[in-house]
């Protein structure tokens, strides 16, 4: 897995080193600084979809349960209305695992 770094932090570090070292700060040192620069605190983006896991009896009663395709937890439950209601009010993220919904990787 690749490391992620803050471009602004790295540029600031290189500028500080260049001021301190002057002309002696060469490409070899710059590459070493980039290699040793600490990784940023990031987490990968997880993408999922909402799954309507309602059976025929629930559907007849107007009950819908929507589960996250990543963690499987129920994110939304409602009684009444139609399946179209969820499509227009669909949350962008799973409140349990943080997966980004509705996007394809």
Short mmCIF file of the C-alpha atoms (twelve columns), coordinates in Angstrom:
data_MODEL
# 
_entry.id   MODEL 
# 
loop_
_atom_site.group_PDB 
_atom_site.id 
_atom_site.type_symbol 
_atom_site.label_atom_id 
_atom_site.label_alt_id 
_atom_site.label_comp_id 
_atom_site.label_asym_id 
_atom_site.label_seq_id 
_atom_site.Cartn_x 
_atom_site.Cartn_y 
_atom_site.Cartn_z 
_atom_site.pdbx_PDB_model_num 
ATOM 1   C CA . UNK A 1   0.000   0.000  0.000  1 
ATOM 2   C CA . UNK A 2   1.277   3.467  -0.841 1 
ATOM 3   C CA . UNK A 3   2.071   5.997  1.854  1 
ATOM 4   C CA . UNK A 4   0.223   9.285  1.748  1 
ATOM 5   C CA . UNK A 5   1.978   12.488 2.693  1 
ATOM 6   C CA . UNK A 6   0.906   16.076 3.089  1 
ATOM 7   C CA . UNK A 7   2.255   17.959 0.094  1 
ATOM 8   C CA . UNK A 8   2.154   21.282 1.978  1 
ATOM 9   C CA . UNK A 9   4.053   19.849 4.959  1 
ATOM 10  C CA . UNK A 10  6.698   18.279 2.730  1 
ATOM 11  C CA . UNK A 11  7.197   21.479 0.736  1 
ATOM 12  C CA . UNK A 12  7.544   23.453 3.960  1 
ATOM 13  C CA . UNK A 13  10.130  20.945 5.218  1 
ATOM 14  C CA . UNK A 14  12.149  21.126 1.990  1 
ATOM 15  C CA . UNK A 15  12.074  24.940 2.041  1 
ATOM 16  C CA . UNK A 16  13.300  24.962 5.665  1 
ATOM 17  C CA . UNK A 17  16.098  22.502 4.843  1 
ATOM 18  C CA . UNK A 18  17.100  24.500 1.746  1 
ATOM 19  C CA . UNK A 19  17.372  27.665 3.861  1 
ATOM 20  C CA . UNK A 20  19.411  25.854 6.500  1 
ATOM 21  C CA . UNK A 21  21.761  24.008 4.120  1 
ATOM 22  C CA . UNK A 22  21.961  26.534 1.304  1 
ATOM 23  C CA . UNK A 23  23.729  25.268 -1.809 1 
ATOM 24  C CA . UNK A 24  24.831  22.104 -0.005 1 
ATOM 25  C CA . UNK A 25  21.219  20.828 0.001  1 
ATOM 26  C CA . UNK A 26  21.303  18.636 -3.098 1 
ATOM 27  C CA . UNK A 27  18.968  16.238 -4.898 1 
ATOM 28  C CA . UNK A 28  20.264  13.250 -2.918 1 
ATOM 29  C CA . UNK A 29  19.297  14.939 0.369  1 
ATOM 30  C CA . UNK A 30  15.919  16.011 -1.004 1 
ATOM 31  C CA . UNK A 31  15.115  12.452 -2.111 1 
ATOM 32  C CA . UNK A 32  16.190  11.161 1.305  1 
ATOM 33  C CA . UNK A 33  13.932  13.685 3.031  1 
ATOM 34  C CA . UNK A 34  10.997  12.626 0.847  1 
ATOM 35  C CA . UNK A 35  11.642  8.962  1.594  1 
ATOM 36  C CA . UNK A 36  11.874  9.598  5.356  1 
ATOM 37  C CA . UNK A 37  8.949   12.023 5.535  1 
ATOM 38  C CA . UNK A 38  6.211   10.738 7.897  1 
ATOM 39  C CA . UNK A 39  3.001   9.423  6.387  1 
ATOM 40  C CA . UNK A 40  -0.171  11.452 6.822  1 
ATOM 41  C CA . UNK A 41  -3.034  10.078 8.909  1 
ATOM 42  C CA . UNK A 42  -5.521  8.994  6.234  1 
ATOM 43  C CA . UNK A 43  -7.826  6.077  5.678  1 
ATOM 44  C CA . UNK A 44  -8.818  4.528  2.368  1 
ATOM 45  C CA . UNK A 45  -12.176 5.352  0.842  1 
ATOM 46  C CA . UNK A 46  -14.613 2.443  1.069  1 
ATOM 47  C CA . UNK A 47  -17.483 2.416  -1.405 1 
ATOM 48  C CA . UNK A 48  -20.739 0.547  -1.044 1 
ATOM 49  C CA . UNK A 49  -24.400 0.467  -1.978 1 
ATOM 50  C CA . UNK A 50  -27.648 0.375  -0.070 1 
ATOM 51  C CA . UNK A 51  -29.445 -2.956 -0.308 1 
ATOM 52  C CA . UNK A 52  -33.191 -3.175 0.253  1 
ATOM 53  C CA . UNK A 53  -33.497 -6.419 2.179  1 
ATOM 54  C CA . UNK A 54  -37.251 -6.480 2.532  1 
ATOM 55  C CA . UNK A 55  -39.234 -9.664 2.040  1 
ATOM 56  C CA . UNK A 56  -42.633 -9.872 0.325  1 
ATOM 57  C CA . UNK A 57  -44.622 -9.629 3.585  1 
ATOM 58  C CA . UNK A 58  -42.697 -6.531 4.641  1 
ATOM 59  C CA . UNK A 59  -43.178 -5.006 1.210  1 
ATOM 60  C CA . UNK A 60  -46.938 -5.544 1.375  1 
ATOM 61  C CA . UNK A 61  -46.955 -3.812 4.758  1 
ATOM 62  C CA . UNK A 62  -44.849 -0.952 3.371  1 
ATOM 63  C CA . UNK A 63  -41.794 -1.748 5.538  1 
ATOM 64  C CA . UNK A 64  -38.322 -1.365 4.088  1 
ATOM 65  C CA . UNK A 65  -34.927 -2.088 5.624  1 
ATOM 66  C CA . UNK A 66  -31.805 -0.785 3.923  1 
ATOM 67  C CA . UNK A 67  -28.494 -2.415 4.735  1 
ATOM 68  C CA . UNK A 68  -24.947 -1.361 3.890  1 
ATOM 69  C CA . UNK A 69  -23.270 -3.668 1.365  1 
ATOM 70  C CA . UNK A 70  -19.942 -3.239 3.210  1 
ATOM 71  C CA . UNK A 71  -20.763 -3.833 6.875  1 
ATOM 72  C CA . UNK A 72  -24.242 -5.369 6.536  1 
ATOM 73  C CA . UNK A 73  -25.731 -3.212 9.280  1 
ATOM 74  C CA . UNK A 74  -29.172 -1.705 8.895  1 
ATOM 75  C CA . UNK A 75  -28.831 1.953  8.076  1 
ATOM 76  C CA . UNK A 76  -32.450 2.891  7.520  1 
ATOM 77  C CA . UNK A 77  -35.866 1.483  8.283  1 
ATOM 78  C CA . UNK A 78  -39.199 3.022  7.450  1 
ATOM 79  C CA . UNK A 79  -42.849 2.076  7.285  1 
ATOM 80  C CA . UNK A 80  -45.125 3.412  4.600  1 
ATOM 81  C CA . UNK A 81  -44.369 5.081  1.344  1 
ATOM 82  C CA . UNK A 82  -42.618 3.337  -1.472 1 
ATOM 83  C CA . UNK A 83  -39.118 2.255  -2.333 1 
ATOM 84  C CA . UNK A 84  -38.792 5.494  -4.310 1 
ATOM 85  C CA . UNK A 85  -38.828 7.456  -1.045 1 
ATOM 86  C CA . UNK A 86  -35.434 6.083  -0.023 1 
ATOM 87  C CA . UNK A 87  -33.964 6.813  -3.443 1 
ATOM 88  C CA . UNK A 88  -34.668 10.545 -2.998 1 
ATOM 89  C CA . UNK A 89  -33.561 10.672 0.684  1 
ATOM 90  C CA . UNK A 90  -30.653 8.246  0.484  1 
ATOM 91  C CA . UNK A 91  -27.762 9.067  2.856  1 
ATOM 92  C CA . UNK A 92  -24.374 9.495  1.170  1 
ATOM 93  C CA . UNK A 93  -22.482 7.572  3.879  1 
ATOM 94  C CA . UNK A 94  -23.140 4.560  6.103  1 
ATOM 95  C CA . UNK A 95  -23.468 5.812  9.668  1 
ATOM 96  C CA . UNK A 96  -21.893 2.586  10.987 1 
ATOM 97  C CA . UNK A 97  -18.765 2.018  8.896  1 
ATOM 98  C CA . UNK A 98  -18.415 5.302  6.988  1 
ATOM 99  C CA . UNK A 99  -18.602 3.715  3.526  1 
ATOM 100 C CA . UNK A 100 -19.340 6.183  0.734  1 
ATOM 101 C CA . UNK A 101 -22.580 5.155  -0.957 1 
ATOM 102 C CA . UNK A 102 -23.734 5.149  -4.541 1 
ATOM 103 C CA . UNK A 103 -20.337 5.472  -6.198 1 
ATOM 104 C CA . UNK A 104 -18.573 2.891  -8.272 1 
ATOM 105 C CA . UNK A 105 -14.869 2.399  -7.599 1 
# 
